């Protein structure tokens, strides 16, 4: 069995997985913004009782996942998470970016269902607390030694009103700064003159004209990002997920706007199939494909 862990900006999930099936699962609030230095011990406590029956720890993690360090971009701090987890668990540890894990899960499930993949190039975009991405090119998950690969949220895009919004990475008008749940909540709070969450924006405030324009700007930013992805990868489909990306209004606006792009940039926009456990399943199958079978 394999311990799979999904470390996000809002929540952390862990599961004990055998033969692709979740045997047990636990969840807790994320601590990366409040107590990052104790993250490894926090994860070990969450998975208490599992390591004795496991052979590997497979981690899907937000941020820039390099060979030695994970750089948590939103808190501007990096830690040697792999070595810390190895010390805590006493097991081999593999870490990949969470959006890359979700992309691999979608690809793997399609391959299992069809026995072969008709299109072995796809891109996964998640719009949630941040904006992330995972890319499968010619049947291979695209990664890099420093981990700053397929971080599509930090691709510059156009702003609907030509405003300049600085991203926490240091650039201007990154997709994450314009279209993430955090960005939508921040901008909506200024419009409404009170603090609101992204969830509240979609549930309670869409009737406000400025809020509707804000959502239009966010979906236009993601559409621009998709056009950039098409030009970069040549993919024919983009899976759009995440709590914001999967919201019916957001998803439908992106579909409609992609259909209006010049023909060469059009791709099929598809909802994810793997559900809330995509990151966990993707990390599990990544270990199965790239680690266990190659040893």
URZI-V589772 format. One record per run of one state. SS is the DSSP state (hx for helix, st for strand, lp for the rest). FROM is the first residue (numbers start at 1). TO is the last residue. If there is no record, write none. Layout:
[[SS:FROM:TO] [SS:FROM:TO]]
This chain:
[[lp:1:1] [st:2:7] [lp:8:10] [st:11:18] [lp:19:20] [st:21:29] [lp:30:35] [hx:36:46] [lp:47:50] [hx:51:53] [lp:54:55] [st:56:61] [lp:62:63] [st:64:65] [lp:66:69] [st:70:72] [hx:73:75] [lp:76:76] [st:77:79] [lp:80:80] [hx:81:89] [lp:90:91] [st:92:97] [hx:98:114] [lp:115:121] [st:122:127] [lp:128:130] [st:131:137] [lp:138:139] [st:140:141] [lp:142:151] [hx:152:154] [lp:155:155] [st:156:156] [lp:157:165] [st:166:166] [lp:167:171] [st:172:172] [lp:173:173] [st:174:174] [hx:175:179] [lp:180:180] [hx:181:192] [lp:193:197] [hx:198:204] [lp:205:208] [hx:209:233] [lp:234:236] [st:237:241] [lp:242:247] [hx:248:259] [lp:260:262] [hx:263:265] [lp:266:267] [st:268:270] [lp:271:274] [hx:275:292] [lp:293:295]]
